[in-house]
Amino acid sequence: MTHTVLNIQASARHDGSVTRQLSEKVLASIGADTTITRDLSEGLPLLNAAWIDANFTPSDDRTDAHRETLALSDGLVDEISRADTLVIGSPVYNFSVAAVLKAWIDQICRIGVTFKYTPDGPVGLLTGKRAIIVVASGGTPVGSDIDYATDFLRHIMGFIGITDVSIIAADALGNDAEAKIAAVQNEIENLTFEEADQ
Ligand SMILES: Cc1cc2nc3c(=O)[nH]c(=O)nc-3n(C[C@H](O)[C@H](O)[C@H](O)COP(=O)(O)O)c2cc1C
């Protein structure tokens, strides 16, 4: 089986970014035949009225203008659809995800495309994929009551059908950063490419 990875990076920083550095290690450990890179530090548009109108217009009724409005979103969804594994670098900004990562999430949560509603509730449509999320924070412990990033990301992945989610946490780096990063690097070295367990 060939392995396609979608590498999504949300840190505004390049130099000195812990999530980017650790994500590179993840990529080296899991390997890939094809890597698609989506660097969110270049920014993404926020949803607006035109986008919402286009998205909620049934696809057969969409005008050329609707299609043009959704073109970026379609492209981002296509990147996920092509990937077997998503690697997401997510710094904690103000106790949550970077705004640009939320903007990406808003672009890829598409009714009828990445999820659908059924009488039993929402069902994600992008099944058979795995997500590895690399989180870094300065003081917020991952998994604590003030971490509004990781549960949210895990939930969003499940919402679009990706339930095989690993969180790699380099958290609370304000103390003992070197030791913590070294421990996470060891964890990453033990990662291998695995098909999603769903
Ligand atoms: C705008 C901004 C907001 C931040 N907010 C938090 C926060 O709420 N909690 C926290 O623990 N660290 C916070 N930090 C620290 C970052 O999470 C930490 O520096 C992390 O390493 C950033 O990821 P990066 O190294 O990949 O850029 C913040 C940093 C920035 C630049």
The ligand as a Gaussian input file, in Angstrom:
#p B3LYP/6-31G(d) Opt

LIG

0 1
 C       -0.144000      34.194000      20.747000
 C        0.326000      33.114000      21.671000
 C       -0.540000      32.638000      22.640000
 C       -0.123000      31.619000      23.485000
 N       -0.997000      31.134000      24.404000
 C       -0.625000      30.103000      25.185000
 C       -1.548000      29.523000      26.119000
 O       -2.694000      29.888000      26.227000
 N       -1.116000      28.496000      26.889000
 C        0.159000      28.024000      26.799000
 O        0.499000      27.087000      27.511000
 N        1.053000      28.542000      25.928000
 C        0.673000      29.566000      25.124000
 N        1.561000      30.071000      24.219000
 C        2.901000      29.452000      24.105000
 C        2.933000      28.447000      22.937000
 O        1.928000      27.479000      23.039000
 C        4.288000      27.767000      22.886000
 O        5.289000      28.767000      22.670000
 C        4.377000      26.736000      21.799000
 O        5.687000      26.193000      21.779000
 C        4.022000      27.349000      20.446000
 O        4.193000      26.401000      19.411000
 P        5.398000      26.570000      18.379000
 O        6.655000      26.399000      19.199000
 O        5.225000      25.450000      17.409000
 O        5.314000      27.918000      17.749000
 C        1.187000      31.096000      23.369000
 C        2.048000      31.599000      22.394000
 C        1.631000      32.598000      21.558000
 C        2.579000      33.121000      20.505000

